[in-house]
Amino acid sequence: MCSHKPQFHAGVRTMREEGRLQLAPAATVACDIPLHRAQNLTQGGSVAHIDLAGQTYVLRITRAGKSILTK
């Protein structure tokens, strides 16, 4: 059965190799559901517009790092 919830590991230190810390992958998903980073959608900013069937939604990333999606 497919798990639709991504498992985020960004910034988690996993092991040392040759004296350097390695980070876990940014995110893994158990099936073929697309995963889009909010920072990529906002092109490094804090706001992106998303169109769905002619309706425009606004994705905002707050200073606290939370996401808000409004119509």
PDB file with SEQRES, HELIX, SHEET and CRYST1 records, atoms N, CA, C and O in Angstrom:
SEQRES   1 A   71  MET CYS SER HIS LYS PRO GLN PHE HIS ALA GLY VAL ARG          
SEQRES   2 A   71  THR MET ARG GLU GLU GLY ARG LEU GLN LEU ALA PRO ALA          
SEQRES   3 A   71  ALA THR VAL ALA CYS ASP ILE PRO LEU HIS ARG ALA GLN          
SEQRES   4 A   71  ASN LEU THR GLN GLY GLY SER VAL ALA HIS ILE ASP LEU          
SEQRES   5 A   71  ALA GLY GLN THR TYR VAL LEU ARG ILE THR ARG ALA GLY          
SEQRES   6 A   71  LYS SER ILE LEU THR LYS                                      
HELIX    1 AA1 ALA A   38  LEU A   41  1                                   4    
SHEET    1 AA1 2 ARG A  13  GLU A  17  0                                        
SHEET    2 AA1 2 ARG A  20  LEU A  23 -1                                        
SHEET    1 AA2 3 VAL A  47  LEU A  52  0                                        
SHEET    2 AA2 3 GLN A  55  ILE A  61 -1                                        
SHEET    3 AA2 3 SER A  67  THR A  70 -1                                        
CRYST1    1.000    1.000    1.000  90.00  90.00  90.00 P 1           1          
ATOM      1  N   MET A   1       0.846  -1.184   0.000  1.00  0.00           N  
ATOM      2  CA  MET A   1       0.000   0.000   0.000  1.00  0.00           C  
ATOM      3  C   MET A   1       0.887   1.241   0.000  1.00  0.00           C  
ATOM      4  O   MET A   1       1.943   1.265   0.632  1.00  0.00           O  
ATOM      5  N   CYS A   2       0.451   2.251  -0.705  1.00  0.00           N  
ATOM      6  CA  CYS A   2       1.229   3.471  -0.885  1.00  0.00           C  
ATOM      7  C   CYS A   2       1.008   4.438   0.279  1.00  0.00           C  
ATOM      8  O   CYS A   2      -0.130   4.700   0.670  1.00  0.00           O  
ATOM      9  N   SER A   3       2.091   4.960   0.822  1.00  0.00           N  
ATOM     10  CA  SER A   3       2.003   5.981   1.864  1.00  0.00           C  
ATOM     11  C   SER A   3       2.090   7.336   1.195  1.00  0.00           C  
ATOM     12  O   SER A   3       3.094   7.639   0.551  1.00  0.00           O  
ATOM     13  N   HIS A   4       1.060   8.159   1.331  1.00  0.00           N  
ATOM     14  CA  HIS A   4       1.022   9.456   0.667  1.00  0.00           C  
ATOM     15  C   HIS A   4       1.660  10.557   1.489  1.00  0.00           C  
ATOM     16  O   HIS A   4       1.736  11.694   1.022  1.00  0.00           O  
ATOM     17  N   LYS A   5       2.116  10.269   2.681  1.00  0.00           N  
ATOM     18  CA  LYS A   5       2.702  11.287   3.539  1.00  0.00           C  
ATOM     19  C   LYS A   5       4.217  11.277   3.388  1.00  0.00           C  
ATOM     20  O   LYS A   5       4.858  10.270   3.688  1.00  0.00           O  
ATOM     21  N   PRO A   6       4.811  12.404   2.919  1.00  0.00           N  
ATOM     22  CA  PRO A   6       6.264  12.428   2.786  1.00  0.00           C  
ATOM     23  C   PRO A   6       6.948  12.366   4.140  1.00  0.00           C  
ATOM     24  O   PRO A   6       6.441  12.901   5.126  1.00  0.00           O  
ATOM     25  N   GLN A   7       8.086  11.721   4.182  1.00  0.00           N  
ATOM     26  CA  GLN A   7       8.893  11.645   5.386  1.00  0.00           C  
ATOM     27  C   GLN A   7      10.033  12.640   5.235  1.00  0.00           C  
ATOM     28  O   GLN A   7      10.957  12.387   4.462  1.00  0.00           O  
ATOM     29  N   PHE A   8      10.002  13.754   5.940  1.00  0.00           N  
ATOM     30  CA  PHE A   8      11.014  14.786   5.791  1.00  0.00           C  
ATOM     31  C   PHE A   8      12.184  14.522   6.727  1.00  0.00           C  
ATOM     32  O   PHE A   8      11.998  14.212   7.904  1.00  0.00           O  
ATOM     33  N   HIS A   9      13.379  14.648   6.195  1.00  0.00           N  
ATOM     34  CA  HIS A   9      14.590  14.422   6.959  1.00  0.00           C  
ATOM     35  C   HIS A   9      15.589  15.552   6.758  1.00  0.00           C  
ATOM     36  O   HIS A   9      16.762  15.403   7.098  1.00  0.00           O  
ATOM     37  N   ALA A  10      15.147  16.670   6.215  1.00  0.00           N  
ATOM     38  CA  ALA A  10      16.077  17.753   5.877  1.00  0.00           C  
ATOM     39  C   ALA A  10      16.831  18.204   7.119  1.00  0.00           C  
ATOM     40  O   ALA A  10      16.243  18.437   8.175  1.00  0.00           O  
ATOM     41  N   GLY A  11      18.122  18.318   6.973  1.00  0.00           N  
ATOM     42  CA  GLY A  11      18.936  18.827   8.055  1.00  0.00           C  
ATOM     43  C   GLY A  11      19.258  17.817   9.145  1.00  0.00           C  
ATOM     44  O   GLY A  11      19.915  18.172  10.123  1.00  0.00           O  
ATOM     45  N   VAL A  12      18.827  16.600   9.013  1.00  0.00           N  
ATOM     46  CA  VAL A  12      19.109  15.594  10.024  1.00  0.00           C  
ATOM     47  C   VAL A  12      20.489  15.011   9.756  1.00  0.00           C  
ATOM     48  O   VAL A  12      20.746  14.505   8.663  1.00  0.00           O  
ATOM     49  N   ARG A  13      21.360  15.074  10.721  1.00  0.00           N  
ATOM     50  CA  ARG A  13      22.699  14.511  10.560  1.00  0.00           C  
ATOM     51  C   ARG A  13      22.616  13.007  10.732  1.00  0.00           C  
ATOM     52  O   ARG A  13      22.096  12.507  11.730  1.00  0.00           O  
ATOM     53  N   THR A  14      23.135  12.295   9.748  1.00  0.00           N  
ATOM     54  CA  THR A  14      22.974  10.848   9.773  1.00  0.00           C  
ATOM     55  C   THR A  14      24.240  10.093  10.138  1.00  0.00           C  
ATOM     56  O   THR A  14      24.167   9.121  10.890  1.00  0.00           O  
ATOM     57  N   MET A  15      25.392  10.502   9.635  1.00  0.00           N  
ATOM     58  CA  MET A  15      26.612   9.750   9.899  1.00  0.00           C  
ATOM     59  C   MET A  15      27.817  10.608   9.548  1.00  0.00           C  
ATOM     60  O   MET A  15      27.698  11.654   8.909  1.00  0.00           O  
ATOM     61  N   ARG A  16      28.953  10.146   9.974  1.00  0.00           N  
ATOM     62  CA  ARG A  16      30.211  10.795   9.591  1.00  0.00           C  
ATOM     63  C   ARG A  16      30.921   9.901   8.584  1.00  0.00           C  
ATOM     64  O   ARG A  16      31.010   8.686   8.758  1.00  0.00           O  
ATOM     65  N   GLU A  17      31.418  10.524   7.539  1.00  0.00           N  
ATOM     66  CA  GLU A  17      32.205   9.781   6.568  1.00  0.00           C  
ATOM     67  C   GLU A  17      33.422  10.620   6.230  1.00  0.00           C  
ATOM     68  O   GLU A  17      33.293  11.746   5.748  1.00  0.00           O  
ATOM     69  N   GLU A  18      34.580  10.086   6.477  1.00  0.00           N  
ATOM     70  CA  GLU A  18      35.845  10.773   6.236  1.00  0.00           C  
ATOM     71  C   GLU A  18      35.870  12.139   6.926  1.00  0.00           C  
ATOM     72  O   GLU A  18      36.367  13.113   6.360  1.00  0.00           O  
ATOM     73  N   GLY A  19      35.337  12.210   8.147  1.00  0.00           N  
ATOM     74  CA  GLY A  19      35.387  13.437   8.922  1.00  0.00           C  
ATOM     75  C   GLY A  19      34.354  14.475   8.555  1.00  0.00           C  
ATOM     76  O   GLY A  19      34.340  15.550   9.155  1.00  0.00           O  
ATOM     77  N   ARG A  20      33.483  14.203   7.589  1.00  0.00           N  
ATOM     78  CA  ARG A  20      32.456  15.164   7.191  1.00  0.00           C  
ATOM     79  C   ARG A  20      31.084  14.626   7.557  1.00  0.00           C  
ATOM     80  O   ARG A  20      30.833  13.425   7.463  1.00  0.00           O  
ATOM     81  N   LEU A  21      30.201  15.519   7.973  1.00  0.00           N  
ATOM     82  CA  LEU A  21      28.832  15.107   8.277  1.00  0.00           C  
ATOM     83  C   LEU A  21      28.065  14.931   6.976  1.00  0.00           C  
ATOM     84  O   LEU A  21      28.234  15.709   6.037  1.00  0.00           O  
ATOM     85  N   GLN A  22      27.230  13.917   6.923  1.00  0.00           N  
ATOM     86  CA  GLN A  22      26.346  13.721   5.780  1.00  0.00           C  
ATOM     87  C   GLN A  22      24.929  14.014   6.222  1.00  0.00           C  
ATOM     88  O   GLN A  22      24.544  13.692   7.347  1.00  0.00           O  
ATOM     89  N   LEU A  23      24.155  14.621   5.345  1.00  0.00           N  
ATOM     90  CA  LEU A  23      22.758  14.915   5.641  1.00  0.00           C  
ATOM     91  C   LEU A  23      21.869  13.897   4.955  1.00  0.00           C  
ATOM     92  O   LEU A  23      22.187  13.401   3.874  1.00  0.00           O  
ATOM     93  N   ALA A  24      20.766  13.596   5.587  1.00  0.00           N  
ATOM     94  CA  ALA A  24      19.788  12.693   4.991  1.00  0.00           C  
ATOM     95  C   ALA A  24      19.160  13.388   3.791  1.00  0.00           C  
ATOM     96  O   ALA A  24      19.233  14.613   3.695  1.00  0.00           O  
ATOM     97  N   PRO A  25      18.542  12.645   2.868  1.00  0.00           N  
ATOM     98  CA  PRO A  25      17.859  13.264   1.737  1.00  0.00           C  
ATOM     99  C   PRO A  25      16.795  14.244   2.218  1.00  0.00           C  
ATOM    100  O   PRO A  25      16.264  14.098   3.320  1.00  0.00           O  
ATOM    101  N   ALA A  26      16.487  15.232   1.403  1.00  0.00           N  
ATOM    102  CA  ALA A  26      15.530  16.268   1.781  1.00  0.00           C  
ATOM    103  C   ALA A  26      14.160  15.666   2.103  1.00  0.00           C  
ATOM    104  O   ALA A  26      13.551  16.031   3.109  1.00  0.00           O  
ATOM    105  N   ALA A  27      13.677  14.769   1.281  1.00  0.00           N  
ATOM    106  CA  ALA A  27      12.390  14.130   1.536  1.00  0.00           C  
ATOM    107  C   ALA A  27      12.306  12.857   0.716  1.00  0.00           C  
ATOM    108  O   ALA A  27      12.887  12.760  -0.365  1.00  0.00           O  
ATOM    109  N   THR A  28      11.588  11.896   1.233  1.00  0.00           N  
ATOM    110  CA  THR A  28      11.344  10.688   0.477  1.00  0.00           C  
ATOM    111  C   THR A  28       9.855  10.407   0.507  1.00  0.00           C  
ATOM    112  O   THR A  28       9.184  10.664   1.507  1.00  0.00           O  
ATOM    113  N   VAL A  29       9.347   9.882  -0.583  1.00  0.00           N  
ATOM    114  CA  VAL A  29       7.936   9.552  -0.676  1.00  0.00           C  
ATOM    115  C   VAL A  29       7.856   8.099  -1.113  1.00  0.00           C  
ATOM    116  O   VAL A  29       8.606   7.664  -1.986  1.00  0.00           O  
ATOM    117  N   ALA A  30       6.953   7.358  -0.510  1.00  0.00           N  
ATOM    118  CA  ALA A  30       6.867   5.925  -0.752  1.00  0.00           C  
ATOM    119  C   ALA A  30       6.225   5.567  -2.091  1.00  0.00           C  
ATOM    120  O   ALA A  30       6.272   4.401  -2.485  1.00  0.00           O  
ATOM    121  N   CYS A  31       5.629   6.519  -2.802  1.00  0.00           N  
ATOM    122  CA  CYS A  31       5.007   6.223  -4.090  1.00  0.00           C  
ATOM    123  C   CYS A  31       5.257   7.372  -5.066  1.00  0.00           C  
ATOM    124  O   CYS A  31       6.042   8.274  -4.774  1.00  0.00           O  
ATOM    125  N   ASP A  32       4.605   7.344  -6.205  1.00  0.00           N  
ATOM    126  CA  ASP A  32       4.887   8.298  -7.281  1.00  0.00           C  
ATOM    127  C   ASP A  32       4.041   9.569  -7.212  1.00  0.00           C  
ATOM    128  O   ASP A  32       3.582  10.047  -8.250  1.00  0.00           O  
ATOM    129  N   ILE A  33       3.827  10.115  -6.051  1.00  0.00           N  
ATOM    130  CA  ILE A  33       3.104  11.383  -5.905  1.00  0.00           C  
ATOM    131  C   ILE A  33       4.133  12.502  -5.956  1.00  0.00           C  
ATOM    132  O   ILE A  33       5.125  12.456  -5.229  1.00  0.00           O  
ATOM    133  N   PRO A  34       3.915  13.518  -6.811  1.00  0.00           N  
ATOM    134  CA  PRO A  34       4.893  14.602  -6.906  1.00  0.00           C  
ATOM    135  C   PRO A  34       5.076  15.314  -5.566  1.00  0.00           C  
ATOM    136  O   PRO A  34       4.121  15.502  -4.812  1.00  0.00           O  
ATOM    137  N   LEU A  35       6.315  15.704  -5.285  1.00  0.00           N  
ATOM    138  CA  LEU A  35       6.646  16.471  -4.089  1.00  0.00           C  
ATOM    139  C   LEU A  35       7.296  17.761  -4.546  1.00  0.00           C  
ATOM    140  O   LEU A  35       8.322  17.725  -5.224  1.00  0.00           O  
ATOM    141  N   HIS A  36       6.720  18.902  -4.189  1.00  0.00           N  
ATOM    142  CA  HIS A  36       7.237  20.206  -4.598  1.00  0.00           C  
ATOM    143  C   HIS A  36       7.636  20.991  -3.361  1.00  0.00           C  
ATOM    144  O   HIS A  36       6.847  21.107  -2.423  1.00  0.00           O  
ATOM    145  N   ARG A  37       8.824  21.521  -3.343  1.00  0.00           N  
ATOM    146  CA  ARG A  37       9.292  22.348  -2.226  1.00  0.00           C  
ATOM    147  C   ARG A  37       8.688  23.734  -2.350  1.00  0.00           C  
ATOM    148  O   ARG A  37       8.731  24.340  -3.421  1.00  0.00           O  
ATOM    149  N   ALA A  38       8.124  24.241  -1.258  1.00  0.00           N  
ATOM    150  CA  ALA A  38       7.512  25.563  -1.261  1.00  0.00           C  
ATOM    151  C   ALA A  38       8.517  26.637  -1.655  1.00  0.00           C  
ATOM    152  O   ALA A  38       8.161  27.593  -2.345  1.00  0.00           O  
ATOM    153  N   GLN A  39       9.763  26.494  -1.228  1.00  0.00           N  
ATOM    154  CA  GLN A  39      10.793  27.478  -1.569  1.00  0.00           C  
ATOM    155  C   GLN A  39      11.029  27.522  -3.076  1.00  0.00           C  
ATOM    156  O   GLN A  39      11.333  28.583  -3.621  1.00  0.00           O  
ATOM    157  N   ASN A  40      10.895  26.390  -3.752  1.00  0.00           N  
ATOM    158  CA  ASN A  40      11.028  26.375  -5.209  1.00  0.00           C  
ATOM    159  C   ASN A  40       9.837  27.055  -5.866  1.00  0.00           C  
ATOM    160  O   ASN A  40      10.001  27.798  -6.833  1.00  0.00           O  
ATOM    161  N   LEU A  41       8.635  26.803  -5.347  1.00  0.00           N  
ATOM    162  CA  LEU A  41       7.441  27.440  -5.909  1.00  0.00           C  
ATOM    163  C   LEU A  41       7.488  28.957  -5.758  1.00  0.00           C  
ATOM    164  O   LEU A  41       7.022  29.680  -6.638  1.00  0.00           O  
ATOM    165  N   THR A  42       8.041  29.440  -4.659  1.00  0.00           N  
ATOM    166  CA  THR A  42       8.130  30.885  -4.424  1.00  0.00           C  
ATOM    167  C   THR A  42       9.419  31.473  -4.976  1.00  0.00           C  
ATOM    168  O   THR A  42       9.667  32.668  -4.819  1.00  0.00           O  
ATOM    169  N   GLN A  43      10.238  30.659  -5.615  1.00  0.00           N  
ATOM    170  CA  GLN A  43      11.527  31.064  -6.184  1.00  0.00           C  
ATOM    171  C   GLN A  43      12.385  31.791  -5.155  1.00  0.00           C  
ATOM    172  O   GLN A  43      13.002  32.815  -5.450  1.00  0.00           O  
ATOM    173  N   GLY A  44      12.411  31.246  -3.947  1.00  0.00           N  
ATOM    174  CA  GLY A  44      13.234  31.805  -2.874  1.00  0.00           C  
ATOM    175  C   GLY A  44      12.571  32.932  -2.115  1.00  0.00           C  
ATOM    176  O   GLY A  44      13.130  33.414  -1.130  1.00  0.00           O  
ATOM    177  N   GLY A  45      11.398  33.367  -2.539  1.00  0.00           N  
ATOM    178  CA  GLY A  45      10.669  34.435  -1.844  1.00  0.00           C  
ATOM    179  C   GLY A  45       9.708  33.855  -0.823  1.00  0.00           C  
ATOM    180  O   GLY A  45       9.950  32.789  -0.258  1.00  0.00           O  
ATOM    181  N   SER A  46       8.621  34.566  -0.595  1.00  0.00           N  
ATOM    182  CA  SER A  46       7.663  34.088   0.396  1.00  0.00           C  
ATOM    183  C   SER A  46       6.242  33.958  -0.150  1.00  0.00           C  
ATOM    184  O   SER A  46       5.333  33.581   0.591  1.00  0.00           O  
ATOM    185  N   VAL A  47       6.033  34.265  -1.444  1.00  0.00           N  
ATOM    186  CA  VAL A  47       4.682  34.206  -2.024  1.00  0.00           C  
ATOM    187  C   VAL A  47       4.739  33.569  -3.408  1.00  0.00           C  
ATOM    188  O   VAL A  47       5.658  33.826  -4.185  1.00  0.00           O  
ATOM    189  N   ALA A  48       3.737  32.728  -3.707  1.00  0.00           N  
ATOM    190  CA  ALA A  48       3.561  32.161  -5.049  1.00  0.00           C  
ATOM    191  C   ALA A  48       2.077  32.125  -5.361  1.00  0.00           C  
ATOM    192  O   ALA A  48       1.255  31.929  -4.465  1.00  0.00           O  
ATOM    193  N   HIS A  49       1.730  32.313  -6.625  1.00  0.00           N  
ATOM    194  CA  HIS A  49       0.350  32.164  -7.075  1.00  0.00           C  
ATOM    195  C   HIS A  49       0.213  30.803  -7.733  1.00  0.00           C  
ATOM    196  O   HIS A  49       1.072  30.392  -8.513  1.00  0.00           O  
ATOM    197  N   ILE A  50      -0.872  30.107  -7.415  1.00  0.00           N  
ATOM    198  CA  ILE A  50      -1.127  28.774  -7.955  1.00  0.00           C  
ATOM    199  C   ILE A  50      -2.489  28.804  -8.626  1.00  0.00           C  
ATOM    200  O   ILE A  50      -3.478  29.211  -8.016  1.00  0.00           O  
ATOM    201  N   ASP A  51      -2.543  28.371  -9.887  1.00  0.00           N  
ATOM    202  CA  ASP A  51      -3.802  28.361 -10.638  1.00  0.00           C  
ATOM    203  C   ASP A  51      -4.374  26.955 -10.647  1.00  0.00           C  
ATOM    204  O   ASP A  51      -3.661  25.984 -10.901  1.00  0.00           O  
ATOM    205  N   LEU A  52      -5.664  26.853 -10.370  1.00  0.00           N  
ATOM    206  CA  LEU A  52      -6.376  25.581 -10.458  1.00  0.00           C  
ATOM    207  C   LEU A  52      -7.744  25.859 -11.064  1.00  0.00           C  
ATOM    208  O   LEU A  52      -8.590  26.500 -10.439  1.00  0.00           O  
ATOM    209  N   ALA A  53      -7.955  25.381 -12.267  1.00  0.00           N  
ATOM    210  CA  ALA A  53      -9.238  25.517 -12.970  1.00  0.00           C  
ATOM    211  C   ALA A  53      -9.716  26.970 -13.016  1.00  0.00           C  
ATOM    212  O   ALA A  53     -10.894  27.249 -12.792  1.00  0.00           O  
ATOM    213  N   GLY A  54      -8.798  27.889 -13.307  1.00  0.00           N  
ATOM    214  CA  GLY A  54      -9.168  29.288 -13.431  1.00  0.00           C  
ATOM    215  C   GLY A  54      -9.240  30.046 -12.119  1.00  0.00           C  
ATOM    216  O   GLY A  54      -9.468  31.256 -12.124  1.00  0.00           O  
ATOM    217  N   GLN A  55      -9.053  29.371 -11.002  1.00  0.00           N  
ATOM    218  CA  GLN A  55      -9.047  30.015  -9.691  1.00  0.00           C  
ATOM    219  C   GLN A  55      -7.596  30.217  -9.263  1.00  0.00           C  
ATOM    220  O   GLN A  55      -6.768  29.321  -9.425  1.00  0.00           O  
ATOM    221  N   THR A  56      -7.290  31.384  -8.720  1.00  0.00           N  
ATOM    222  CA  THR A  56      -5.935  31.674  -8.266  1.00  0.00           C  
ATOM    223  C   THR A  56      -5.857  31.550  -6.758  1.00  0.00           C  
ATOM    224  O   THR A  56      -6.650  32.148  -6.031  1.00  0.00           O  
ATOM    225  N   TYR A  57      -4.901  30.774  -6.299  1.00  0.00           N  
ATOM    226  CA  TYR A  57      -4.631  30.589  -4.880  1.00  0.00           C  
ATOM    227  C   TYR A  57      -3.294  31.237  -4.564  1.00  0.00           C  
ATOM    228  O   TYR A  57      -2.420  31.317  -5.427  1.00  0.00           O  
ATOM    229  N   VAL A  58      -3.132  31.697  -3.335  1.00  0.00           N  
ATOM    230  CA  VAL A  58      -1.889  32.333  -2.911  1.00  0.00           C  
ATOM    231  C   VAL A  58      -1.243  31.461  -1.841  1.00  0.00           C  
ATOM    232  O   VAL A  58      -1.843  31.172  -0.805  1.00  0.00           O  
ATOM    233  N   LEU A  59      -0.010  31.049  -2.114  1.00  0.00           N  
ATOM    234  CA  LEU A  59       0.783  30.301  -1.144  1.00  0.00           C  
ATOM    235  C   LEU A  59       1.732  31.280  -0.485  1.00  0.00           C  
ATOM    236  O   LEU A  59       2.505  31.949  -1.171  1.00  0.00           O  
ATOM    237  N   ARG A  60       1.686  31.375   0.834  1.00  0.00           N  
ATOM    238  CA  ARG A  60       2.593  32.251   1.573  1.00  0.00           C  
ATOM    239  C   ARG A  60       3.408  31.417   2.548  1.00  0.00           C  
ATOM    240  O   ARG A  60       2.901  30.484   3.170  1.00  0.00           O  
ATOM    241  N   ILE A  61       4.678  31.774   2.666  1.00  0.00           N  
ATOM    242  CA  ILE A  61       5.537  31.172   3.682  1.00  0.00           C  
ATOM    243  C   ILE A  61       5.751  32.246   4.741  1.00  0.00           C  
ATOM    244  O   ILE A  61       6.249  33.331   4.441  1.00  0.00           O  
ATOM    245  N   THR A  62       5.377  31.945   5.970  1.00  0.00           N  
ATOM    246  CA  THR A  62       5.480  32.919   7.053  1.00  0.00           C  
ATOM    247  C   THR A  62       6.912  33.017   7.553  1.00  0.00           C  
ATOM    248  O   THR A  62       7.759  32.190   7.214  1.00  0.00           O  
ATOM    249  N   ARG A  63       7.172  34.039   8.363  1.00  0.00           N  
ATOM    250  CA  ARG A  63       8.505  34.192   8.963  1.00  0.00           C  
ATOM    251  C   ARG A  63       8.856  33.010   9.849  1.00  0.00           C  
ATOM    252  O   ARG A  63      10.029  32.681  10.026  1.00  0.00           O  
ATOM    253  N   ALA A  64       7.829  32.370  10.406  1.00  0.00           N  
ATOM    254  CA  ALA A  64       8.042  31.208  11.270  1.00  0.00           C  
ATOM    255  C   ALA A  64       8.241  29.919  10.459  1.00  0.00           C  
ATOM    256  O   ALA A  64       8.428  28.847  11.035  1.00  0.00           O  
ATOM    257  N   GLY A  65       8.201  30.026   9.117  1.00  0.00           N  
ATOM    258  CA  GLY A  65       8.415  28.853   8.280  1.00  0.00           C  
ATOM    259  C   GLY A  65       7.180  28.003   8.063  1.00  0.00           C  
ATOM    260  O   GLY A  65       7.292  26.860   7.620  1.00  0.00           O  
ATOM    261  N   LYS A  66       6.011  28.531   8.365  1.00  0.00           N  
ATOM    262  CA  LYS A  66       4.748  27.816   8.134  1.00  0.00           C  
ATOM    263  C   LYS A  66       4.196  28.195   6.765  1.00  0.00           C  
ATOM    264  O   LYS A  66       4.565  29.236   6.220  1.00  0.00           O  
ATOM    265  N   SER A  67       3.325  27.375   6.206  1.00  0.00           N  
ATOM    266  CA  SER A  67       2.719  27.683   4.922  1.00  0.00           C  
ATOM    267  C   SER A  67       1.245  28.010   5.105  1.00  0.00           C  
ATOM    268  O   SER A  67       0.562  27.427   5.947  1.00  0.00           O  
ATOM    269  N   ILE A  68       0.764  28.965   4.290  1.00  0.00           N  
ATOM    270  CA  ILE A  68      -0.644  29.363   4.290  1.00  0.00           C  
ATOM    271  C   ILE A  68      -1.101  29.368   2.843  1.00  0.00           C  
ATOM    272  O   ILE A  68      -0.465  30.002   2.001  1.00  0.00           O  
ATOM    273  N   LEU A  69      -2.189  28.675   2.536  1.00  0.00           N  
ATOM    274  CA  LEU A  69      -2.762  28.658   1.192  1.00  0.00           C  
ATOM    275  C   LEU A  69      -4.141  29.278   1.273  1.00  0.00           C  
ATOM    276  O   LEU A  69      -5.007  28.780   1.992  1.00  0.00           O  
ATOM    277  N   THR A  70      -4.357  30.380   0.529  1.00  0.00           N  
ATOM    278  CA  THR A  70      -5.649  31.063   0.532  1.00  0.00           C  
ATOM    279  C   THR A  70      -6.153  31.225  -0.888  1.00  0.00           C  
ATOM    280  O   THR A  70      -5.384  31.167  -1.848  1.00  0.00           O  
ATOM    281  N   LYS A  71      -7.445  31.428  -1.007  1.00  0.00           N  
ATOM    282  CA  LYS A  71      -8.092  31.615  -2.314  1.00  0.00           C  
ATOM    283  C   LYS A  71      -8.209  33.082  -2.592  1.00  0.00           C  
ATOM    284  O   LYS A  71      -8.724  33.472  -3.639  1.00  0.00           O  
TER     285      LYS A  71                                                      
END                                                                             
